[in-house]
Amino acid sequence: MDEREMEITEDDPSPLLPPPSSSSGHFKIFDKMELLEFKDKYIIRARDSSHQGFSISRFDGDIQPLNSDDSPGTPYKTSTIFGVIGTIRLVAGMHILVITSSKEVGKYLGFPIFHVQSIKYLPCYQTLKQLSPKEVSVVSVDKHMQTYFVQKKDEAYFRNLLRVVESTPGLYYSYETDITLNLQRRSNLAEGWISRPIWKQADPRFVWNRALLDELIECKSAELTLKTAPLTVILISRRCTRRLGTRMWRRGANLQGDAANFIETEQLLETKGFKFSFLQVRGSIPLLWEQIVDLSYKPRLNVIDHAETSKVVERHFCDLSQRYGEILALDLTDKLGDEGKLRSAYASEMAKLPNVRYVPCDFHSVCGSSNFDNLIVLYNEIKEDFEKQGYFLMDIQGHTFESQRGVIRSNCIDCLDRTNVTQSYLARMLLDIQLRRIDIFSPEDSIATFGEEYNKFKLLWVNQGDEISLEYTGTHALKRDLVRHGKQTLGGLISDGVSAISRYYLNNFQDGVRQASCFLDAIDLVSGHYSVSRNKPSPFQLNAFETLSYLPVASALVIGGLTLTSLSLNQGRNARLFVSSVLWAGVTAGVMALVKANGRQFCSRPRLCGLI
């Protein structure tokens, strides 16, 4: 697809969408389409409007809009699809991605939200023979064949990455509304902007099909009844696409100031004809730092000494200030150890920003492992700023009564567990304030006293924390009990232990490569951070990943050495057996030392993009 086809304008609308209605000014998006498969092309068209759609060549990926007088003939296969995600060009040629099944999971401002259940990838090239020239001289045959097989292997790897996308949690979309915009920003947009197609309204940070599908949004809601007043609480978390990746492999910020695991969370409250919105954001500490896995349970943190560090921090907070207003940076890292060093470096840079308030809080010292409500200490420290930033409030006619004037940016190390506990606490305090604003609550009332309804609210935050954690680490969130019960329970402690062990395994052996496909690479490929080109060197050879992993061999030597040492000691106490035991013990210790010293080489790592 050329550049003109990739950029959709109002004068060149998507072939899947009819022109705007003269009465409403709104574009229609079809929620059910037909996929017609022919030997030479695919046709995708609306089920109730057969001339609305496009064809794509199976030979070269050429896309053409359908005309009303087209007669495509009889396809050899017809199926129903629920959306077109986009196209991506791999080594061999173009692929088109379509949604083959989806499920309605809730509503946002009254509009249905759908979760992607399955995706199909349709190759739009004739054969893998296209991968390299057909005519070569006798002298260059060996080089030609080597290039051909490398490209063929690369193509298979990239196609595996596409399959990884289907298993990614949290892919949501809507046919009728833009779920990338928070309520306050939506209300501030001009009517002409709102009448544009959804893809023209969207915030590009949160649209995962910007290059294909650019945004991971999870949407959760709960129906509550407080003092006879029915209300709906909705959580929407929008994960930014600018610095994507999994835990350990994407830390800190890049040189443009984009932070890893940056997420905007909106808590919406709808009741009595009013709509409230409260925003919080989270993101990795926006310094240049890394934590490369090396088989250690807790790899060392390394703050990168870079001349651009201050500029990176300034760029990050300048962008936040322009989008949200006043920023309060809430740092939940520990005072001691590697976290303490990172925290000190962060505090030093924040002291250079006079317009951003930096508040450090050693979460583990304040709450320990059991008392969620001790966060009242933190709340009292930031209460004035918290209430000053406020929230957004509008009525059913769209009249605005309150606007949120700033945002709290929270972080711990992963921006998951401690961050989610703290954000849920602040969200609960703000919910009480909002309900008092419209006289559902008296000054003494709190949702925390409403038993079952409060449990529904807490469950929203627990589930949201789990989904974000699954995306970033592959496991459920830790400290879930602090949100759900306000303290750590034995069951929660066991659950946290299992998740911690799972994270260790995933960090070291599967965050780079998951089931023969690199999860982080899949994200980089689909989001457009890495583009495939036949002119680029193979990412396997470029990063020395064609060699076999030595971890199984090292593991076998360690286990074998321990076994032989034990057998030698148990068989007797003569000098020969003693020397044998010492020898095998020495071999085992040597292999273990070698593995430890070269831990990074044994761990799975991403291949397509750098870490900064």
C-alpha positions in Angstrom: 0.0 0.0 0.0 1.5 3.4 -1.0 1.5 6.5 1.2 -1.6 7.9 -0.4 -3.6 4.8 0.5 -2.3 4.7 4.0 -3.4 8.2 4.9 -7.1 8.6 4.9 -8.5 12.0 4.5 -12.0 13.4 4.5 -11.8 13.8 0.7 -10.5 10.3 0.3 -12.6 8.2 2.8 -12.0 4.6 3.6 -13.6 2.3 0.9 -15.4 0.5 3.8 -17.2 3.7 4.8 -19.9 5.6 2.9 -19.7 9.4 2.6 -21.2 11.3 5.6 -24.9 11.6 5.7 -26.1 15.1 4.7 -28.4 15.2 7.7 -26.3 13.9 10.5 -22.8 14.6 9.2 -21.7 11.3 10.8 -19.8 8.5 9.1 -21.2 5.0 9.3 -19.0 2.0 10.2 -20.2 -1.4 9.2 -20.2 -4.0 12.0 -20.6 -7.1 9.8 -18.8 -7.7 6.5 -18.3 -10.4 4.1 -14.9 -11.8 3.1 -15.0 -13.3 -0.4 -11.9 -15.3 -1.3 -11.0 -15.7 -5.0 -7.9 -17.3 -6.6 -6.5 -13.9 -7.5 -7.9 -11.5 -4.9 -9.9 -11.0 -1.7 -13.0 -8.8 -1.6 -14.2 -7.3 1.7 -17.6 -5.6 1.6 -20.5 -4.6 3.8 -23.1 -7.3 4.1 -26.0 -4.9 3.7 -24.3 -2.8 1.0 -22.4 -5.0 -1.4 -20.8 -2.1 -3.4 -19.2 -0.7 -0.2 -15.8 -2.2 0.3 -12.6 -3.0 -1.5 -10.6 -5.7 -3.2 -7.0 -6.6 -2.6 -4.8 -8.6 -5.0 -3.4 -11.9 -3.8 -0.4 -11.4 -6.1 0.9 -7.9 -5.1 -1.4 -6.5 -2.4 -2.8 -3.8 -4.6 -6.0 -2.3 -3.1 -8.9 -1.0 -5.2 -12.3 0.3 -4.0 -15.4 -1.5 -5.3 -17.7 0.2 -7.8 -21.4 -0.2 -7.8 -21.2 -1.9 -11.2 -18.6 -4.4 -10.3 -19.5 -8.1 -10.8 -16.8 -10.1 -8.9 -18.1 -13.6 -9.9 -18.4 -16.6 -7.6 -15.8 -16.9 -4.8 -14.6 -20.3 -3.7 -15.1 -19.3 0.0 -17.3 -16.7 1.8 -17.1 -15.9 5.5 -18.3 -13.2 7.9 -15.8 -10.8 9.5 -16.3 -8.0 12.0 -13.7 -5.6 11.2 -10.5 -4.8 9.2 -7.5 -4.1 11.4 -5.2 -3.0 8.6 -2.3 -4.2 6.4 1.3 -5.0 7.1 4.1 -5.7 4.7 6.5 -8.5 5.6 9.5 -9.9 3.7 7.4 -11.8 1.1 4.7 -9.2 0.7 1.5 -7.8 2.1 -0.8 -9.3 4.7 -4.3 -8.0 5.6 -5.6 -8.5 9.1 -9.3 -9.0 9.8 -11.4 -9.7 12.9 -13.1 -13.0 12.6 -14.9 -13.0 16.0 -15.6 -10.5 18.7 -17.7 -10.3 21.9 -19.6 -7.3 23.4 -18.1 -6.8 26.9 -19.7 -3.5 28.1 -20.7 0.0 27.2 -18.9 3.3 27.2 -21.2 6.4 27.3 -24.0 4.1 26.1 -22.1 2.7 23.1 -21.1 -1.0 22.9 -17.5 -2.0 23.4 -16.2 -5.2 21.8 -13.3 -7.5 22.6 -11.4 -9.1 19.8 -11.7 -12.9 20.1 -9.9 -14.0 17.0 -7.9 -12.6 14.0 -7.1 -14.0 10.6 -4.1 -13.1 8.5 -4.5 -13.2 4.8 -1.3 -13.3 2.7 -1.4 -11.1 -0.4 1.5 -12.4 -2.4 1.8 -15.3 -4.8 4.7 -17.4 -3.5 7.8 -17.3 -1.4 9.8 -17.4 -4.6 9.4 -13.7 -4.7 11.8 -13.4 -1.8 14.9 -13.2 -4.0 15.8 -12.8 -7.7 15.1 -15.8 -10.0 18.1 -15.1 -12.2 21.6 -15.3 -10.8 25.0 -16.1 -12.2 26.7 -19.4 -11.4 29.3 -17.6 -9.2 26.6 -16.1 -7.0 24.4 -19.2 -6.6 25.6 -20.1 -3.1 25.1 -16.5 -1.9 21.7 -16.4 -3.6 20.5 -19.6 -1.9 21.8 -18.4 1.5 19.9 -15.2 1.1 16.8 -17.0 0.0 16.7 -19.3 3.0 17.5 -16.5 5.4 14.6 -14.5 4.0 12.3 -17.5 4.0 13.1 -18.1 7.7 12.6 -14.5 8.5 9.2 -14.5 6.8 8.2 -17.5 8.9 9.4 -15.8 12.0 7.4 -12.6 11.2 4.3 -14.6 10.5 4.7 -16.2 13.9 4.8 -12.7 15.4 1.4 -12.0 13.8 0.0 -15.1 15.5 1.2 -13.7 18.9 -1.0 -10.7 18.5 -4.2 -12.8 18.6 -3.3 -14.0 22.1 -2.5 -10.5 23.4 -5.1 -9.5 26.1 -6.9 -6.3 26.0 -7.7 -5.6 22.3 -11.0 -3.6 22.3 -12.8 -1.5 19.8 -16.1 0.2 19.2 -18.1 0.8 16.0 -20.0 3.8 17.3 -17.7 6.0 19.4 -14.1 6.9 20.0 -12.8 5.1 23.1 -9.4 6.8 23.0 -10.7 10.1 24.2 -11.5 10.8 27.8 -14.8 12.6 28.6 -13.3 16.0 29.3 -11.3 16.2 26.1 -14.2 14.9 24.1 -16.5 17.6 25.4 -13.9 20.3 24.7 -13.6 19.4 21.0 -15.5 21.4 18.5 -18.7 19.9 17.0 -17.0 19.8 13.6 -14.3 17.6 15.0 -16.7 15.2 16.7 -18.6 14.8 13.4 -15.4 13.5 11.7 -14.8 9.8 11.2 -13.7 8.0 14.4 -10.2 7.4 13.1 -9.8 11.2 12.6 -10.9 12.0 16.1 -8.7 9.4 17.9 -5.8 10.2 20.1 -2.9 8.6 18.3 -1.1 7.7 21.5 -3.9 5.1 22.3 -4.8 3.8 18.8 -3.1 0.4 18.3 -3.8 0.3 14.6 -2.2 3.5 13.8 0.3 1.4 11.9 -2.1 -1.5 12.2 -3.9 -1.3 15.5 -2.2 1.2 17.8 -4.1 0.9 21.2 -4.8 -1.5 23.9 -7.8 -0.5 25.8 -9.5 -2.4 28.5 -13.0 -1.3 29.6 -14.7 -2.4 32.8 -17.9 -1.3 34.4 -20.1 -1.9 37.5 -23.7 -1.1 38.3 -24.0 0.1 41.9 -26.8 1.4 44.1 -25.9 3.8 46.9 -28.6 5.2 49.1 -31.3 4.2 46.6 -29.4 6.0 43.8 -28.4 3.8 40.8 -25.1 4.6 39.3 -22.6 3.2 36.8 -18.8 3.2 37.4 -16.6 2.6 34.4 -12.9 2.1 34.2 -11.0 2.6 30.9 -7.3 2.3 30.7 -5.6 3.5 27.6 -2.1 2.1 27.1 0.2 4.4 25.1 1.9 3.0 22.0 5.0 5.1 22.0 7.3 3.0 24.2 5.7 -0.5 24.1 7.1 -3.6 25.5 7.2 -6.1 28.4 8.6 -5.7 31.9 12.4 -5.5 32.1 12.8 -5.1 28.3 11.1 -1.6 28.3 12.1 0.5 31.2 12.4 4.3 31.7 12.0 6.7 28.8 13.4 7.0 25.3 15.2 10.1 24.1 11.9 11.7 23.0 10.6 11.5 26.6 8.1 8.7 26.0 7.9 6.5 29.1 7.4 2.7 29.2 4.1 1.3 30.3 2.5 4.7 30.2 -1.3 4.4 30.8 -4.1 6.9 31.1 -6.9 5.6 33.4 -10.3 7.2 33.3 -12.9 6.5 36.0 -16.3 7.5 34.7 -19.3 7.9 37.0 -22.8 8.2 35.5 -25.8 8.9 37.7 -28.9 11.2 38.0 -28.3 12.7 34.5 -24.7 13.6 35.4 -21.4 12.3 34.0 -18.2 12.6 36.0 -14.7 11.8 34.7 -11.5 11.5 36.8 -8.1 10.9 35.1 -4.9 9.4 36.5 -1.8 8.4 34.6 1.1 6.0 35.3 4.4 5.4 33.6 7.9 4.2 34.2 10.3 6.7 35.8 11.2 8.9 32.8 15.0 8.6 33.1 17.2 6.6 30.8 17.6 3.4 32.8 17.6 -0.4 32.2 17.2 -3.6 34.1 18.4 -6.3 31.8 17.5 -9.9 32.8 20.5 -12.1 33.7 18.9 -15.1 35.5 18.9 -13.1 38.8 15.6 -13.0 40.6 15.9 -9.2 40.8 18.3 -7.9 38.1 20.4 -4.8 39.0 19.0 -1.5 38.0 21.3 0.7 35.9 20.8 4.4 35.5 22.4 5.4 32.2 24.6 8.4 32.4 23.6 10.4 29.3 24.0 14.0 28.4 20.3 14.2 27.3 18.8 13.0 30.6 17.6 16.3 31.8 16.1 17.1 28.4 14.3 13.7 28.4 12.7 14.4 31.7 11.8 17.9 30.6 10.2 16.7 27.4 8.2 14.1 29.2 6.6 16.5 31.7 6.2 19.2 29.1 4.1 16.8 27.1 2.0 15.9 30.1 1.5 19.5 31.1 0.3 20.4 27.7 -2.2 17.6 27.7 -3.4 17.5 31.3 -2.5 20.8 33.1 -0.7 20.8 36.5 1.2 17.6 37.2 1.9 16.0 40.5 4.5 13.3 40.2 3.9 10.6 42.8 7.0 8.3 43.3 6.2 5.1 45.2 9.7 3.5 45.0 11.8 2.4 48.0 14.4 4.5 49.7 17.1 1.8 49.8 19.0 -0.4 47.4 18.9 -0.1 43.7 15.4 1.4 43.9 16.8 4.1 46.2 19.5 5.0 43.7 17.0 5.3 40.9 14.7 7.3 43.2 17.5 9.7 44.1 18.4 10.2 40.4 14.7 10.9 39.7 14.4 13.3 42.6 17.5 15.2 41.4 16.1 15.7 37.9 12.6 16.7 39.3 14.2 19.4 41.4 15.1 21.1 38.1 11.4 21.4 37.1 9.8 24.2 39.0 6.3 23.7 37.7 5.9 20.1 38.6 5.5 18.9 42.2 7.4 15.8 43.0 6.2 13.7 46.0 8.2 10.6 47.0 6.5 8.0 49.1 8.1 4.8 50.3 5.0 2.6 49.8 6.4 -0.4 51.6 7.4 1.7 54.6 4.0 3.4 54.8 1.8 0.3 54.1 4.1 -2.5 54.9 2.5 -5.7 53.5 -0.9 -5.4 55.2 -2.5 -2.0 55.7 -4.0 -0.4 52.6 -5.7 2.3 54.7 -2.3 3.7 55.8 -2.3 5.5 52.4 -4.3 8.2 54.3 -0.8 9.5 55.3 0.0 10.0 51.6 -3.5 11.4 50.8 -3.2 14.0 53.5 0.1 15.1 52.1 -1.3 15.7 48.6 -4.9 16.5 49.5 -4.7 20.2 48.6 -3.3 19.5 45.2 -5.6 16.5 44.7 -8.7 18.6 45.3 -7.4 21.6 43.4 -6.9 19.4 40.3 -10.5 18.3 40.6 -12.5 16.3 38.1 -14.8 16.8 35.1 -18.5 17.1 35.4 -21.2 17.6 32.8 -25.0 17.1 32.7 -27.1 15.1 30.2 -27.4 18.2 27.9 -23.6 18.5 27.7 -23.3 21.6 29.9 -19.9 21.6 31.7 -19.9 22.4 35.5 -16.4 21.3 36.5 -13.1 20.6 34.6 -10.1 18.6 35.7 -7.2 21.0 35.9 -4.3 18.6 36.4 -3.4 15.0 36.9 -1.5 12.8 39.3 1.3 10.8 37.6 2.1 7.7 39.7 4.9 5.2 39.4 6.7 2.5 41.2 9.3 0.3 39.5 6.9 -1.6 37.2 4.0 0.9 37.5 1.8 -2.1 38.3 1.2 -3.3 41.8 2.0 -0.4 44.2 0.8 2.0 41.6 -2.6 0.2 41.1 -3.2 0.1 44.9 -2.5 3.8 45.2 -4.5 4.8 42.2 -7.5 2.8 43.4 -7.3 4.5 46.8 -7.3 8.0 45.2 -10.1 6.9 42.9 -12.2 5.9 45.9 -11.6 9.2 47.7 -12.5 11.1 44.5 -15.7 9.0 44.1 -16.8 10.1 47.5 -16.2 13.8 46.6 -18.2 13.4 43.4 -21.2 11.8 45.2 -21.2 14.5 47.8 -21.2 17.1 44.9 -24.6 15.9 43.8 -26.0 15.3 47.2 -26.1 11.5 47.1 -23.6 11.4 49.9 -23.5 13.6 53.0 -20.1 14.9 54.2 -19.8 11.8 56.5 -20.7 9.2 53.9 -18.1 7.1 52.1 -18.5 4.2 49.6 -16.2 2.2 51.9 -19.1 1.8 54.3 -21.4 0.2 51.7 -20.2 -3.4 52.0 -21.3 -5.2 48.8 -21.3 -2.1 46.6 -17.8 -1.2 47.8 -16.7 -4.8 46.9 -18.0 -4.3 43.3 -16.0 -1.0 43.1 -12.8 -2.7 44.4 -13.2 -5.6 42.0 -13.2 -3.2 39.1 -9.7 -2.0 40.2 -8.5 -5.5 40.9 -9.5 -6.7 37.4 -8.0 -3.7 35.8 -4.8 -4.1 37.6 -4.7 -7.8 36.5 -5.2 -6.9 32.8 -2.5 -4.3 32.8 -0.2 -6.6 34.6 -0.9 -9.4 32.1 0.0 -7.1 29.3 3.3 -6.0 30.9 4.4 -9.1 32.8 2.3 -12.1 31.7 0.9 -12.6 35.3 -1.8 -11.2 37.5 -1.0 -8.2 39.6 0.6 -8.5 43.0 -0.9 -6.9 46.1 -4.4 -7.7 44.8 -5.5 -8.3 48.4 -4.6 -4.8 49.4 -7.2 -3.5 46.9 -9.8 -6.1 47.5 -9.6 -6.5 51.3 -7.4 -3.6 52.5 -4.8 -6.0 53.9 -2.7 -9.0 52.9 -4.2 -12.4 53.4 -2.6 -15.9 53.5 -4.3 -16.8 50.2 -3.1 -13.5 48.7 0.4 -14.1 49.9 0.5 -17.5 48.2 -1.0 -16.1 45.0 1.7 -13.3 45.0 4.4 -15.9 45.4 3.1 -17.9 42.4 2.9 -14.8 40.3 6.4 -13.7 41.4 7.9 -17.1 40.3 5.9 -16.9 37.0 7.3 -13.4 36.4 10.8 -14.6 37.0 10.4 -17.4 34.4 8.7 -15.1 31.9 11.2 -12.3 32.3 14.2 -14.6 31.7 12.9 -17.1 29.2 9.7 -15.9 27.5 9.4 -12.1 27.4 11.8 -12.2 24.5 10.5 -15.3 22.9 7.1 -16.7 23.8 6.2 -20.1 22.2 8.8 -19.6 19.5 7.5 -16.1 18.8 8.9 -12.9 20.4 6.1 -11.2 22.2 8.0 -7.9 22.4 9.0 -8.2 18.8 5.3 -8.8 17.9 4.4 -5.6 19.6 7.1 -3.7 17.8 6.2 -5.2 14.5 2.4 -4.6 14.7 2.7 -1.1 16.2 4.9 0.0 13.4 8.1 0.5 15.5 9.8 -1.9 13.3 9.2 -2.1 9.5 10.1 -5.1 7.4 12.3 -4.6 4.4 14.2 -7.0 2.2 17.1 -4.5 2.2 17.6 -4.8 5.9 19.9 -7.5 7.4 18.1 -10.4 9.0 17.3 -9.5 12.6 18.4 -13.0 13.6 21.9 -12.7 12.1 22.2 -9.1 13.1 21.7 -9.9 16.8 23.5 -13.2 16.7 20.4 -15.2 17.5 21.0 -18.0 14.9 23.3 -19.8 17.4 21.7 -22.4 19.7 20.9 -21.6 23.2 23.4 -23.1 25.7 21.0 -23.0 28.7 19.8 -26.6 28.3 23.4 -27.9 28.1 24.4 -25.8 31.1 21.3 -27.0 33.1 22.1 -30.6 32.2 25.7 -30.2 33.4 24.6 -28.6 36.7 22.0 -31.3 37.4 24.3 -34.1 36.3 27.2 -32.7 38.4 25.0 -32.5 41.5 23.7 -36.0 40.9 27.2 -37.5 40.4 28.6 -35.6 43.4 25.8 -37.0 45.6 26.2 -40.6 44.3 30.0 -40.4 44.9 29.5 -39.3 48.5 26.9 -41.9 49.2 28.9 -44.8 47.8 31.7 -44.7 50.3 34.4 -42.7 52.0 37.6 -44.0 50.4 40.1 -41.5 48.9 39.2 -42.3 45.2 35.5 -41.6 45.7 36.2 -38.5 47.7 38.4 -37.1 45.0 35.7 -38.0 42.5 33.1 -36.1 44.6 35.3 -33.1 44.8 36.0 -33.2 41.1 32.3 -33.3 40.2 31.5 -30.6 42.8 34.1 -28.4 41.2 32.7 -29.0 37.7 29.2 -28.2 39.0 30.3 -25.0 40.7 32.3 -23.9 37.7 29.3 -24.3 35.4 27.0 -22.5 37.8 29.6 -19.6 38.0 29.8 -19.5 34.2 26.0 -19.4 33.9 25.8 -16.6 36.5 28.6 -14.6 34.9 26.9 -14.8 31.5 23.3 -14.7 32.6 22.3 -12.2 30.0 23.4 -14.5 27.2 21.1 -17.3 28.4 18.0 -15.1 28.6 15.5 -14.5 25.9 15.7 -11.0 24.5 13.9 -8.9 21.8 15.4 -8.9 18.3 13.8 -6.1 16.3 14.2 -2.9 18.2 16.7 -1.5 20.7 15.9 -0.9 24.4 16.2 2.9 24.3 
